[in-house]
């Protein structure tokens, strides 16, 4: 006899369906409202560009995405590539913004040559100002002439602002510029390293310009502040910078504490608004350090991020086994001391995430701090045996891989399933918390054109105004 308490198989199946909990999207899942199932591309035409590589990305106030980086120019001679700066813009849904551009590639603006005859030019970092204009830094190198760092200012439509510097550009001879920031007074700060051609020693350098591109004489020596670290005269490199609330600047990179050519250690310094070392940080204004539990002599910081507690997150690399370099993530307190509550129990202050199979070298291409203190890091790596993929990771605020993100804390994507490789160049958090990963992808093994590739991931960690201002990552 049938009873309401003993339903038939069909009824039981229906009942189970009705009462089963819904499958909820998780942090690190593809965003189905972006591109095709969360993935979008801008494909070069092999005329104005052979390949597109983004190194910076920001969400604009209207939800569109702006990318800055380089384009690979087609040449008649194989393996003699030429690179030039470019901007690209996508609509909020991942489609190329056809209203933006000055090329045959929808959504792509090519920058004018900074130095005539340059072999390599490109944007390494950019900031979008409140009025929508864009400030970017990078370098220009000509085969027979010295390299130059540059700062360029562009209008929101990608055209050059000729009221800035000299026809929109300021160049700095013999200086690499890798990072840019804008302070509360609209002054522009750029960080990198300058080279002494007599002894080939690199000096950590921060330069401040007024809003019109003039060197700011109130900062450092005539607008330039240099950091000599321990005073031994070895080379120092700066890869990233953060602005402080009082118009100071925090910079990070590497210092050749063992002597030039013998490796280096993590290096972080804080300058006050006048360009002097801030002695409230690490007592002298700078720190050169490495994990004392590890014997690595090849250590460098690639990216910095301010954390909600006022501390400093950093991501970079250290010498791993078998002559490889591997990713490391660390955290400093606001005063510059190592946060020993962060990271692995055996290496307090540091997290060493697992590396992709076959990885031989690694660089952190972006580091972002969520309002809950979790850290997102994107990774570019070289693999000799395995296909290179998009890889991003998230740690908890205390420095463990966050198992609520993607696959046990690690997101991996093959954006070239029928091609050669994918390479993740940059990352940002949107105002609603969604994560945008951008890089390049060679999708067709028979066609060497390299696409600009973008993934958007779902995420509940929306930024707040204290960490992410104007929609771009600090």
C-alpha positions in Angstrom: 0.0 0.0 0.0 1.3 3.4 -0.9 1.5 6.1 1.7 2.4 9.8 1.7 5.2 8.8 4.0 6.6 6.3 1.4 6.6 8.2 -2.0 7.2 6.5 -5.3 10.6 6.8 -6.9 9.5 9.6 -9.2 7.9 11.5 -6.4 10.9 11.1 -4.3 13.2 12.4 -7.1 10.9 15.4 -7.5 10.9 16.0 -3.7 14.7 15.8 -3.5 15.0 18.3 -6.4 12.7 20.7 -4.7 14.4 20.6 -1.3 18.0 20.3 -2.6 20.1 23.5 -1.8 20.8 25.6 -4.8 24.3 25.4 -6.3 25.8 28.8 -5.4 28.6 30.5 -7.3 31.8 30.6 -5.4 34.7 33.1 -5.3 36.9 32.3 -8.3 34.2 30.9 -10.6 34.0 32.3 -14.1 31.6 35.3 -14.4 28.9 34.2 -17.0 28.0 37.8 -17.7 31.4 38.6 -19.1 32.6 37.6 -22.6 31.9 34.0 -23.5 31.5 32.1 -20.2 33.7 34.6 -18.4 36.5 34.9 -21.0 37.0 37.7 -23.6 39.7 38.5 -26.2 40.9 41.3 -28.4 42.5 39.9 -31.5 45.1 41.9 -33.4 44.9 42.1 -37.1 48.6 41.5 -37.8 48.8 44.9 -39.5 48.8 47.4 -36.6 49.8 44.7 -34.2 51.0 41.2 -34.2 50.4 40.7 -30.5 48.9 42.6 -27.5 50.3 42.3 -23.9 48.7 44.2 -21.0 50.7 45.1 -18.0 48.1 47.3 -16.3 44.4 47.3 -16.0 41.8 49.5 -14.3 38.0 49.6 -14.1 36.6 52.9 -15.3 33.7 54.6 -13.4 31.2 53.5 -16.1 32.3 49.8 -15.8 34.5 49.6 -18.9 38.0 48.2 -18.6 41.1 50.0 -19.6 44.4 48.2 -20.3 47.9 49.5 -20.8 50.9 47.6 -22.2 52.7 46.9 -25.4 51.9 45.8 -28.9 54.2 43.6 -30.9 54.7 45.2 -34.3 54.9 42.9 -37.4 58.4 42.9 -38.9 59.9 41.4 -42.0 62.8 39.8 -40.0 61.8 37.0 -37.6 62.9 37.2 -34.0 63.6 40.9 -34.3 60.4 42.1 -32.7 59.6 45.7 -32.1 57.3 46.9 -29.4 55.3 50.0 -28.9 53.0 51.3 -26.2 49.3 50.7 -26.5 46.0 51.2 -24.7 43.0 48.9 -25.1 39.4 49.3 -23.8 36.6 46.8 -23.3 33.0 47.3 -22.5 31.7 46.0 -19.2 30.5 42.9 -20.9 33.9 42.0 -22.3 33.3 43.2 -25.9 35.9 45.4 -27.5 34.9 49.1 -27.2 34.6 50.0 -30.9 34.3 53.7 -29.9 37.9 53.7 -28.6 40.9 53.4 -30.8 43.0 54.9 -33.6 43.8 51.6 -35.4 42.2 49.0 -37.5 41.8 46.9 -34.3 38.5 47.8 -32.5 39.2 49.1 -29.0 43.0 49.6 -29.4 44.9 52.9 -29.3 48.6 52.9 -30.3 50.8 55.5 -28.7 53.1 57.7 -30.7 56.8 56.8 -30.7 58.4 58.2 -27.6 61.9 58.1 -29.1 62.2 57.9 -32.9 63.7 54.6 -34.0 63.0 52.8 -30.7 63.2 49.0 -30.7 61.3 48.5 -27.5 58.7 50.9 -25.9 55.8 50.1 -23.7 53.6 51.0 -20.8 54.5 49.3 -17.5 52.1 51.0 -15.2 49.3 53.6 -15.4 46.8 55.5 -13.2 43.5 57.0 -14.2 42.8 60.5 -12.8 39.5 61.8 -11.5 38.9 63.6 -14.8 39.4 60.4 -16.8 42.8 61.3 -18.1 45.6 58.7 -17.9 49.1 58.9 -16.7 51.4 56.1 -17.7 55.1 55.2 -17.3 57.4 52.9 -19.1 60.7 52.7 -21.0 62.1 53.3 -24.5 65.2 51.6 -25.8 66.9 52.1 -29.1 69.6 49.6 -30.3 72.4 52.2 -30.5 71.2 54.9 -28.1 70.8 54.8 -24.3 67.5 53.8 -22.8 65.0 56.4 -21.5 62.2 56.1 -19.0 59.1 58.1 -19.9 56.0 59.5 -18.3 53.1 60.2 -20.7 49.7 61.8 -20.1 46.7 61.0 -22.3 43.1 62.2 -22.5 40.4 59.8 -21.7 40.0 59.0 -25.4 43.6 57.9 -25.6 44.9 61.0 -27.4 48.0 62.7 -26.1 47.6 65.6 -23.7 50.1 68.0 -25.3 49.9 70.4 -22.4 51.9 67.9 -20.3 55.7 67.8 -20.5 56.9 68.2 -24.0 54.0 67.4 -26.3 52.6 65.1 -23.7 55.7 63.2 -22.7 58.6 63.6 -20.2 61.6 61.4 -20.7 64.3 60.5 -18.1 67.6 59.4 -19.6 69.3 56.2 -18.4 66.4 55.4 -16.1 63.9 52.5 -16.0 60.5 53.5 -14.8 58.3 50.6 -13.6 55.6 52.1 -11.3 53.5 55.3 -11.0 51.4 57.0 -8.4 49.5 60.2 -7.9 49.3 62.0 -4.6 46.5 64.1 -3.1 47.8 67.3 -4.8 47.8 65.7 -8.3 51.6 65.3 -8.4 52.9 62.3 -10.2 55.5 59.9 -8.7 57.5 57.4 -10.7 59.8 54.7 -9.4 62.5 52.6 -10.9 66.3 52.6 -11.2 68.9 54.8 -12.9 72.1 53.4 -14.3 75.6 54.7 -14.0 77.2 53.9 -17.4 80.7 54.2 -15.9 80.4 51.3 -13.5 76.9 49.9 -14.4 75.6 50.2 -10.9 71.8 50.8 -10.7 70.4 53.2 -8.1 66.9 53.0 -6.7 65.2 56.2 -7.9 61.9 58.0 -7.2 61.0 61.1 -9.2 58.1 63.5 -8.5 56.6 65.7 -11.2 54.0 68.5 -10.9 50.7 67.9 -12.6 52.1 69.5 -15.8 55.1 67.3 -16.0 57.7 69.6 -14.5 60.1 68.1 -12.0 59.0 69.0 -8.5 61.9 70.8 -6.8 60.3 70.4 -3.4 60.9 66.6 -3.6 64.4 65.1 -3.0 67.1 66.8 -5.0 65.5 68.8 -7.8 62.5 66.3 -7.9 64.5 63.1 -7.6 65.1 61.0 -4.5 67.6 58.2 -4.5 67.9 55.3 -2.0 71.4 54.0 -1.2 70.1 51.3 1.2 73.1 50.1 3.3 75.5 52.6 1.7 77.7 49.9 0.2 77.2 51.2 -3.3 75.6 48.1 -4.7 72.7 48.1 -7.2 69.1 48.6 -6.1 65.9 48.1 -8.1 62.4 49.4 -7.5 59.4 47.5 -9.0 56.4 49.0 -7.3 55.2 51.9 -5.2 52.3 52.8 -2.9 51.1 56.3 -2.0 50.6 57.1 1.7 47.8 59.2 3.1 50.2 62.1 3.8 51.7 62.1 0.3 54.7 60.0 1.1 55.6 56.9 -0.9 56.4 53.3 -0.1 58.6 51.5 -2.6 59.7 47.9 -3.0 62.1 45.9 -5.1 65.5 44.3 -4.5 68.9 45.3 -3.3 72.2 43.5 -4.2 73.3 43.2 -0.6 75.7 40.4 -1.5 77.4 42.5 -4.2 76.5 43.2 -7.8 76.0 40.0 -9.7 75.6 37.9 -6.6 71.9 38.0 -6.0 69.8 40.3 -3.8 67.3 40.6 -1.0 63.8 42.0 -0.6 64.0 45.8 -0.2 61.3 48.2 1.1 61.6 51.9 1.9 59.3 54.7 2.9 59.8 58.3 2.0 58.1 61.3 3.4 56.3 63.9 1.3 59.6 65.7 0.8 61.5 62.7 -0.5 63.5 62.0 2.7 63.6 58.6 4.3 60.8 58.3 6.9 62.6 57.1 10.1 59.2 56.0 11.6 59.6 53.0 9.2 62.1 50.4 10.3 63.9 53.1 12.4 66.0 54.2 9.4 63.3 54.4 6.7 64.3 51.2 4.8 64.6 47.4 5.2 66.7 44.9 3.3 65.8 41.4 4.3 65.0 37.8 3.5 63.3 34.9 5.1 65.9 33.9 7.8 64.8 30.2 7.6 65.8 30.1 3.9 69.2 30.2 2.3 68.1 31.9 -0.9 70.3 34.7 -2.2 68.0 35.5 -5.1 65.1 37.4 -3.7 63.0 40.3 -5.1 59.7 42.0 -4.6 57.6 42.5 -7.7 54.4 44.0 -6.2 53.1 45.8 -3.1 49.7 46.3 -1.6 48.4 48.2 1.4 46.4 45.9 3.8 43.4 47.1 5.8 45.4 47.0 9.1 47.8 49.6 7.7 50.5 47.0 6.9 52.2 46.2 3.6 51.7 43.0 1.6 54.4 42.0 -0.9 54.7 39.4 -3.6 57.9 38.4 -5.3 60.2 35.5 -5.8 63.0 33.5 -4.2 65.4 30.9 -5.4 63.7 27.6 -5.4 65.1 24.1 -6.0 67.0 23.2 -9.2 67.9 26.7 -10.1 64.2 27.9 -10.3 62.6 30.9 -8.9 59.3 30.5 -7.0 56.5 32.8 -5.8 56.6 34.2 -2.2 54.0 36.3 -0.5 54.7 38.2 2.7 53.4 40.8 5.1 55.0 43.6 7.0 53.4 45.6 9.9 52.9 49.3 9.4 56.3 50.1 11.0 58.1 47.8 8.6 58.6 44.8 10.9 57.8 41.3 9.7 54.3 40.2 10.6 55.1 36.8 12.2 51.4 36.0 12.5 51.3 35.8 8.7 52.3 32.8 6.6 53.4 29.3 7.2 54.2 28.1 10.7 57.7 27.2 9.8 58.3 30.5 7.9 56.6 33.2 10.0 55.9 36.2 7.8 55.9 34.3 4.5 53.7 32.1 2.4 55.2 29.9 -0.3 52.3 28.8 -2.5 52.7 25.7 -4.7 54.0 26.4 -8.2 52.6 25.2 -11.5 53.9 21.9 -12.8 57.1 22.5 -14.7 57.6 26.1 -13.6 61.2 27.3 -13.9 60.8 31.0 -13.1 58.0 33.1 -11.6 57.0 36.8 -11.2 54.1 38.2 -9.4 52.3 40.5 -11.9 49.8 42.0 -9.5 49.0 41.9 -5.7 45.6 43.2 -4.4 44.3 43.4 -0.8 40.6 42.8 -0.3 38.8 44.7 2.5 38.8 41.5 4.6 42.6 41.4 4.4 42.8 38.5 1.9 45.5 38.9 -0.7 45.1 38.1 -4.4 48.2 37.5 -6.5 48.5 36.9 -10.2 51.5 35.0 -11.6 53.5 34.9 -14.8 55.9 32.0 -15.1 58.0 30.2 -17.6 57.7 26.4 -18.1 60.0 24.4 -20.3 57.9 21.3 -20.4 54.3 22.2 -19.6 52.0 24.7 -21.3 52.0 28.1 -19.6 48.6 29.0 -18.1 46.8 31.8 -16.3 47.4 31.3 -12.6 46.1 33.4 -9.7 46.0 32.6 -6.0 44.3 34.0 -2.9 45.6 33.8 0.7 43.7 34.4 3.9 44.5 37.5 5.9 46.8 35.3 8.0 48.8 34.0 5.0 47.4 30.6 4.2 46.0 29.5 0.9 42.2 30.4 1.0 40.3 27.2 0.3 37.1 29.3 -0.4 38.7 30.6 -3.6 38.6 28.5 -6.8 40.4 25.2 -6.4 41.8 25.2 -2.8 43.0 28.8 -3.2 44.4 28.5 -6.8 42.7 29.5 -10.0 44.2 28.0 -13.2 42.9 28.5 -16.8 44.1 27.4 -20.2 43.1 30.2 -22.5 44.8 28.6 -25.5 43.4 25.0 -25.5 44.3 24.6 -29.2 47.3 26.9 -29.0 50.7 27.4 -27.4 50.4 29.4 -24.2 48.6 31.8 -21.9 50.5 34.5 -19.9 48.9 36.5 -17.1 50.1 40.1 -17.1 48.0 42.0 -14.6 44.9 42.0 -12.4 42.4 44.3 -10.8 39.4 44.2 -8.5 36.2 45.8 -9.7 34.1 48.0 -7.4 31.7 45.2 -7.0 34.5 42.8 -6.0 34.7 40.8 -9.2 38.3 39.9 -10.2 39.7 40.8 -13.7 42.7 38.9 -14.9 44.4 40.1 -18.1 47.2 38.9 -20.2 48.0 37.4 -23.6 47.2 34.1 -25.3 48.6 32.4 -28.4 45.4 30.5 -29.2 46.2 29.0 -32.6 49.2 26.9 -33.1 49.1 27.6 -36.9 48.6 31.4 -36.5 51.2 33.3 -34.4 49.0 36.3 -33.7 48.8 36.8 -29.9 45.5 38.0 -28.4 44.8 40.2 -25.4 43.0 37.7 -23.1 40.8 38.6 -20.2 39.0 36.5 -17.6 36.5 37.9 -15.0 35.8 35.9 -11.9 33.0 36.1 -9.4 34.1 37.3 -5.9 32.4 38.6 -2.8 35.3 40.8 -1.7 34.2 44.2 -2.9 36.9 46.9 -2.3 36.2 50.0 -0.3 37.4 53.5 -0.9 40.2 53.3 1.7 42.1 50.8 -0.4 40.8 51.2 -3.9 40.3 54.8 -5.0 38.7 55.8 -8.3 38.3 52.2 -9.5 42.0 51.4 -9.9 44.2 49.2 -7.8 46.9 50.8 -5.7 
